[in-house]
């Protein structure tokens, strides 16, 4: 371990379940990397919807994970645990973590660390792991979206949405998205969506049918849930796949089993945070192989809406809860050592 690493660090605590005001800057012991882990001096950390849910008391960290919020970071490795041969001290990485990102230092399992893609800075890199890992495993591994197929993503202007649009388009799919304003719809189309549907003024089921000649789309990525579920079923083509990753409008829905059976539809869902290091490592390797070349060639880029200093994490959460952002919100972390 590097002797210059301080014994305490600045971090954001959730002092109680509640609104953004429960996020407080505090001093915490600097974590130490365990077996197979590295210690990262964090330069930037992504803000994600699961962080908001954790703050509200709806999404507790998995056993053994830090109670400090934050699921993705970018920075420089300053310490390594036992049995770590790579990456090494001094290397710049971005990493998916199960918690602890809103802090000056964060530990990460080595399989979940990736080199920062060429051409990206720390802020951009911090906006990659949570969204890119989520999109890759759900759209392309579980949803099996292939070139030449059609794809609909809800929340197209979100961090997940902007990532999904770009990756699906870069890999040869026909892309549609939903968003809640003309500005957001325009951004979705600029990123590669053939048509963005304003869900406040248009019926996405009807528009999708018109755009596909009544056939429907092959894959849908949904984070809305609730009454979107039956409408998603109506929007799928024969052999279509719905992949559910969240349920902002509720976890319960009415299912028409006959429609699923007759059109041979498949419904899948997943969460990322509780999965094992081995599973996340496999996703990381696939992302590095399949997605990093697209980022480094400029075909795909993380979309950064705003940055905030670590001490203003509450303001970052307030912005996320307005739903007015397009792309990612990032915390800039300045180490005091």
N, C-alpha and C positions, 0 to 999 in steps of 0.2 A: 504493500500500500504506500501511496505517496505521503510523506510526512507533512506536506503542506495542506493536506485536506483538513478543514476545521472540524472540530468535534460537534458543532451545532450548525444549523443552516436555517435560512428563511424558508417558510412553507406556508401554504394556505390550509387552514383547518376548517372543518365544518363543526361549529360549536353546538349546533342543535339542528334538527330537521326544520326547514322553513324556507323563507325567501332568500334572495341574493345577499341580504344583510347578514346572514349567518356565516358567510365566508370571512374569515379573519386571518390577517397575517400574523404568524407566530414564529417562535424559535423551536425547532425540533432537533433531536439528535440526528446527526448525519448517518444515514444507513451504511451498513457494510455489506459488500457483496458476498453471497454464500457460494456454495459449490455450483460451478457452472454459470455464475453470474458475473456481470461487470458493473462498476459504478460509473455513472455518467454525470459529468458536470453539465447541467441543463442550460442550454442557451435559449430554447423556445419550447413551448408545450402547447398542444392543441386543446381546444375547448370543444366538447362534444355533448350531444343530448343526454347520453348516459350520466355525464357529470351532473347535469341539472337534476336528473331523476335521483341520483345518490344524495344530492343536497336536500332534496325534498323528503327523503326517507323512504323512497320506493325501490331503490336498487343498491342494496348493501354490497360491499366488496366481498369477493369470495374468500373462503377461509385461507388465512396466511398472507393475504394481500394487505398492503398499506391502506389505512383509512384516509390518507390524503388523496383528494380527487386527482384525476388526470390519467388518461389512457395512452398517450403518445407523446414522445419527446424527441428532440434532436439536440445533440451536443457532442462533447469530447469525452472519451473514456479516460478516467484518471485513476482507476483501480481495478484489479481483477481478483476473482475468488479462486478457490482451488479448482484444478482440472480445466482451467481455461488456457487454451493455446492461441485462440483467435476469436474475435478481434483483440488487439492489444492496446496498451496505454498509448495515448496520443492520437488514436484514430477517431475520425469524425463519423458519427453514426446517427441514424434515426431508429427508434425502437418502439414496439408495441409493448405496453406494460399493463398489469392488472390493477394498477393504482400507483399513486405517488408522484405523478407527473408535475403537479403544481408545486414545485420545490426547486431549490438550487442544485440538489443532488438527487439522483434516482437510481435504484438498482434495476437491472433488466437481465433476464435469461439470455445467454448468448444466441440461442436459435432464433430469438425474436428481434435481433439487431441486424440492421442492414446498412451497408455503406451509403452515404448520401449520394444520390444520383448526380452525375456530372452536370454542371450548369445551374444547380439549385443552391440557394443559401440555407442557413439554419431555419429561418422562419418558414420558408416553403417546405423544407423537409419535415418540419414538425406537423405539417398538415397532411402528411401522407399515410402513416401506418394504420390508424383506426379506419379511415374511410376506404383506402385502397385494399387493405386486407379483407374488409367486410364485403366490398363489391366483388372482388375476385372470387372469394369462396362461395358467395351466394349466387351471383349471376352466371359465372362460368363453370364452377365446379358442381354446385347443386342444381342450378337452372339449366346448365349445359347449353347456353346460348352459343350458336355457331354462326359463322359468316353466311350471309344471305337470309338469315331469319329476321323477324321483327321483334322489337323490344319496347316496352313501355315502363318508364320509371316515374313513380309519384314523388312529389317534392323535388322536382328537377333542379331547383336553384339551391338546394341544401348542399352541404359538403358531400354527402353520399350521392346526391343527384348529379352534381356537376362532375363527379368522378365517373359515375356510371354512364352518363351520356358520352363522355370522351372515350372511355375504354370500349364501349359497345360499338361506337362509330369506327374507331381505329381498327377494330377487329372484324369489320365488314358487315355489321348488322344495320338494319333499318331502324332508326331510333325515334321514339316519340316520348314526350314528357308532359307532366302536368305541373302547373305553378299558379301562384295566386295573384299575379298582377301583370300588366302589359310589359313592364320593365323586366320582370323575372322571366317571362316567356321569351322576350327578345334575347336575353342572355342565354337561355337554353338552346335557342336556335343558332346563336353565334358559336356555341360550343359543339354543335353537331347534330342537334335534334332536327329532323325533317319538319316536324310540326310540334309546337308547344301549345298545350290546351289550357286555357284559363279556367280553372275549376270553379271560380266564382260566377262565371257568366256562361259557361258551356258545359254540356254533358259529355264527359270523356268517353262513355260507352258509345254514344251515338257517333262522336267524331272518329273514334277508332274504327268503328264499323265502316264509316264512309271512306276513310283513308285506306282501308285494306280490302275494299270491295266486298264487305260483309264477312270476310274470313276471320278476322280477329288477329291478335298478336300471338307470337310463340312463347314469349316470356314476359312476366310482369314482376318488377321489384316493388314491394309495397311496405311502407312504414306507417300507414294510416290505420288500417284495420277497421273494426266496427262495421258500419254500413257500406264501406268500400268492398268488403269481401264478396257479397253476391254480385256487385257490379263488376268486380274483377273477373269473376267466373264468366259473366256475360261478354267480357271483352277478349277472352282467350279463344284461340283457334283450336281445332281438333288436335289432340296431343299437346296442348298448351301447358305451360308450367307457371304456377304462381309461387314466388318465394317471399315469405313474410319475415321481416326483420324487426318490426316494432308495431305498436298499436296505439298511436296517438289519440284515436277516436274510440278506443275501447277494445278489450280482449275478447269479447263475445260477439258472435255473428250467427245468423241463420244460414244453414247450408242446404242447397238443393242437391241431394245425392244423385238423383236421376241425371241431372245435367253433367255431373262429374263422370258418371258411368258411361253415358251415351257418347260423350266427346273425349273420353279417355284422358281426362285432365289429371294433373299431378299438383299437389299442394305440399310445399316444404317450408320449414321454418328453422331458424337457428339463432343462437346468440354466440358472441365471440368471447366475451370476457371470461366466462367460467371454463373455457376449454383448456386442455392440458398444454404444457409447454411443447410437448411432442407434436400435438395437432397444430398449434400456432407456428411452430418451426416449419412444418411441412407447407403451410400456407405461405410463410415468408420465402421459402425457397422457390415456390412457384411464382410468387410475385416478382422476385428478383430476376428469374429467368424470362418470364413472359411480359412483364410490365416495365421493368427498368429500361429496356431498349426503347420503348415507346416514349418514356419520359425524357431520356437523354437525346432522342432525335427531335424532340419538340412537338411530337404529335399529341402528347397528353401533358397537362400541367395541373398542379394543385391550384385552385382558385382561392386566393386570400382576400377576404372582405375587410378585415380590420385587425389591428394588433393593439394589445393593452399591456402595460407593465404588470408584473406579477401581483403587486399590491392592489391592483384594480380588477382583480378577478371577479368581484361582485358586479362591476360595470359590464364586464364581458358576458356574464350570465344574464344580466338584464337585457342586453342586446339580443342574445340568443332567444330569449323568451318573447321578444317582440315579433320574431319571425321575419324581420325586415332585411336580414342579411342575405347575401348571395355568396355561397361558398363557405370558407372556413374562417373561424375566429381563433386568433393565436395569442398566447401570453408570451411576452418577452421576459426572460429571466436573466437578471444580471447578478452574477456571483459576487459575493463580498469578500472572498478570500484573496 
